[in-house]
Amino acid sequence: MDLGLSGKVAVVVGGTGYIGGAVADRLRAEGATVVTASRSGGDVRIDGADDASVEAGVAQVLQEHGRVDVLVVAAAPPANTIDPSALSDPATVLDGVGAKAMTFLRLAQAVLPGMRAAGHGRVIAVSGQNAYFTGNIAGSVRNAALIIAAKNLADEHAGSGVTVNVVNPGTVVDDPSNEVETARGGESSPPQIAALVAFLASDDAAAISGESISTGHKVQGIATT
């Protein structure tokens, strides 16, 4: 299926990472011009926690490519890197929200005006199924905050040709199992996540915005709204 991404300019923040790298590869395979960005590598250096770095990085992409059609944010550190002894510590929670939700918001706000002016754009964030769980305040709050921020942006830009969506992986592994345990999310691989991101970046997904979509079976045995 042709997703219509040939010639589109896609910026993948976190594009040298485990998930972001797979996203970058898939978008390239679909014909997009992919610009990878991170704090320490990739095609453009962008520190999503720093306003000036985001502004300079987006300006560089615009200077070199003229526009941004797709923004994918997959830049936050994994939840298992959070100090398990400080999951409910307010400073840890605040740091998590800053590193994930505010990084996403900062990057999205940098590209949305141009997308809106063009009448077309796709903003896609990778959050996670920790948003659905208790037991890890820092992990769940940072993910939930990103999802809420994305929904607000989607509503703000509704009808403009710009969509904003979130992908929520469960456990991410190279060789995911088909088994799903009660009260747990299913597993998915980086290429599986990348396939969903590529679809959401496509013209075929123009009617999908403000959604939070799980990869891997969404938590079994728990009803979430």
Protein Blocks (a to p, Z undefined) as FASTA:
>chain_A
ZZhlgoiacddehilmmklmmmmmmmmmnopacddddfkgcjbdcdfkbmklmmmmmmmm
mmmnopafbdcddfbccfklpcfklmmgmklmmmmmmmmmmmmmmmmmmmmmmmmmnopa
cddddfbfklmpghilklmmmmmmmmmmmmmmmmmmgonlpacdddddddddfbdcfbdc
ehiacdddfklmmmmmmmmmpmklmmgghiacdehjadehiacZZ
